[in-house]
Amino acid sequence: MVEPLELGRFISTCRKEKNLTQKQLGEELGVTDRAVSKWENGKSFPDISLIEPLCQILDISVSEFMLGKRIEPEKYQEETEKAWIASLDEPLLYKIQMIIYILQIAAVAVLQIPLFAHGVMRVNVICAGVWCALVFAVYYLDKKIPERNLRYSNPWIEGIFSVLYFLSIMLGFFLRKDEWGTLPMAEQMSLWAMIVVGGVFVFLVRVCSARKKRKVN
């Protein structure tokens, strides 16, 4: 959300463009001219129930109101997304970030189910459909969140879910029932060690990468 003083100046400018006094604007919204004055001076913010009617009176969009400026038609979608992301608080950002990674892990898990189904066509078709739906959901969320800031909102979440993503691939590959039991114990231990070391490496790399990208963004 834009700073209160900047928003107040925008409200004042739009009001004057409509040739309305603070009193006239207040009467149309059912508030006092003193309340309008406080908005324009950045001392208070309009009640959420007044935002839509205020935008209608001033002939601006809700996105323009949230950004505190006019939006050029060709940049409307981009600016609207920025206004939306700016309105989200950090806990909600973390939740959406985790949803993205959970969907990715689920997609990997679904893709591995046919390995245990021994070529059953119906299972393959269902898994392919579910996998496509999950991948589309991840793509949609990742594409719609502007500037990818969400993906790096918390480096620790980035690291943890990257490890889970890594393990879902590695364990699915190494722990197939028809292969794992035939391996010598020494080779099984070597594979476990490789998985653990790989998981630690992935965690460190992804956390460092997320921190660097968050600073750049």
Beta strands, then each sheet from edge to edge (+ up, - down):
end
